[in-house]
Amino acid sequence: MKQTPSRVRDATSKKLSLVVPVYNEAESLPAFFTVISSTLKMLQEKHRISYEIIFVDDGSSDTSLNQLIDARRDDDNIIILELSRNFGKEAAMVAGLNSVTGDIAVIIDADLQDPPHLIDDFIEAWQEGNDVVYGMRSDRSSDPFLKSLTAALFYSSFNKVSGVKIPAHAGDFRLLDRTVIDDICRLTESNLFMKGLFAWVGYRQKAIAFSRPERLSGRSKYSYWRLWNFAIDGILSFSTAPLRIWTYIGGTVAVCAFIAALLLVFYTLFVGRDVPGYASIMVTLLFMSGVQLVVLGIIGEYLGRIYQETKSRPRYLIKRRHDSTAKTDS
């Protein structure tokens, strides 16, 4: 008979903070308000917890912000962080976490692809002593084949070259204990890859598998090109393997060139010289030039990130904070 793990935490009288990044989600918000309201009511009855919902409007150009303001009139537990422009989801999540006052926080998207009912399972796992509880997609059948393939390749490549292992098919939908929130908020880097940072902080973590539904409305804000750049940012933020790989490649090419030079010397001394071939010279020059440009490009990527970090610009700016305090810090 399977034993139920003993509870080491009690959610009673605790405060739950929901962090909801929002960028042009006007079509999804009405349904999200309805579902999250019923979910929070259930959690209050079951665990007797209080809550706050921190919506981070990441420079939306549709009516998302107006809908959030209207929703706040009916619920004083809603806090809206209105960013001055679109800083990206990673920065929006950090902005929300920096404003969290709860004992636990759950990051959830507004498109309902992160099922709100799983929050109860997250809390149950947190009560068992887990500091981070994340949702892991059990299947990607709702994704196009190319997206599923590239996602699998990314997770495999990242975990091979990085010292920090991120769980495959785990998104940003997760619960964080207050200790973990505080540690993440202490990090000051500008180039954010939150999946990596969630794994980097460590602590006791648990996955909860779920089948992610399709979006009810609207469309994803991540094009393939944006996902490609996001993957590059993630790998370069947590690994120097690209530099190391090209060091090995450069060394191999140098050894091959040295061997070829020796063979050419011996051939010239004992056989004689051939008429130089224009084609072979051009191929060699073009190949080596391409290798050098690729290496310079990789070095430039790392230098660019160092440059961004040295400027120490804030990761986001809050134009207005909609709550009882009306603070505008960042």
Secondary structure as UniProt FT lines:
FT   TURN            12..13
FT   STRAND          15..22
FT   TURN            26..28
FT   HELIX           29..47
FT   STRAND          50..57
FT   HELIX           64..74
FT   TURN            76..77
FT   STRAND          78..83
FT   HELIX           89..98
FT   STRAND          104..107
FT   TURN            110..111
FT   TURN            116..117
FT   HELIX           118..127
FT   TURN            128..129
FT   STRAND          132..137
FT   TURN            141..142
FT   HELIX           145..161
FT   TURN            168..169
FT   STRAND          170..177
FT   HELIX           178..186
FT   HELIX           194..200
FT   STRAND          205..210
FT   HELIX           224..238
FT   HELIX           241..270
FT   HELIX           278..311
FT   STRAND          318..322
//
